[in-house]
Amino acid sequence: MARLRPGEKGRVTQIDETRPAMKRLMDLGITRGATIEVIRAAPLGDPIEVRLRGFMLTLRRAEAEHITVDG
């Protein structure tokens, strides 16, 4: 997901579930099949603000790199 630019959308195809923090992200709604739209990124690329299931979520780039999207 970290490769998406502001304004681009993608559908979650895989989540690296081996990391403890990813369980928290899955609880927030980042699951396979969910559509994520990147709204904006900080000037240095971290953090990233996304729209997911009708709400805004801010992710660190390190977290976003473990989410695979198709789109």
N, C-alpha and C positions, 0 to 999 in steps of 0.2 A: 504494500500500500504506500510505502514511502516514495515510490516513483510517481505517484499521481500529482499533478499540478493543480493549483487553485482553479475551480470551475469544473474539474473532471470528476466523473463518477466511476465506481467500480462495484462489482458484486463479490462479496467475500467467498473465496473458494476453500481456504485453508487457514487454520490458526495453529501456531506452534504452542500446543497445550502443555509442553513440558516445563514451561516457566511458570512459577507461582503467580506472577502478576497477571498472566493471561487469564487465569480463572476469574479475576476481578473484572477484566474487560469483557469476558463472556457474560458475566452477570449484568453488565451494563447494556447488553444487547448486541455486541459484536459477535455474531454467530454466522455459520455458513449460510449463504443465501441472502444475507442482509446487504442492502445497497448503501454504500458510503459515498458521500460527496465531499471533496476537500473544499473548504470555504476560503481559508487563507493559511499562510505559513509565516512564521517570524522571518525577519531578514536573513538570518543565518540558517533557516530551515528547521529550527527547533524552538518551540513546539509547533504542532500542526492542529488547526481547528477543523473539525469535520461535522457534517450533518448526518445523523443516523436515526432512523425511525422517528423523525419529527423533533429531535432535540439536538442540541449542540454539545460536542464533546471535544476536549482538548487532549491530545496525545503527544507524548514525547516521540521523537523520531526513532529511538531505540525500541519502543513498543510497536510502532507502526511497521518496522522492518520485519516483524514476526507475523504479520497479517498478509496473506497472499490474496490479491484481488484479480478478477478477470474483467477486463474492460478497457 
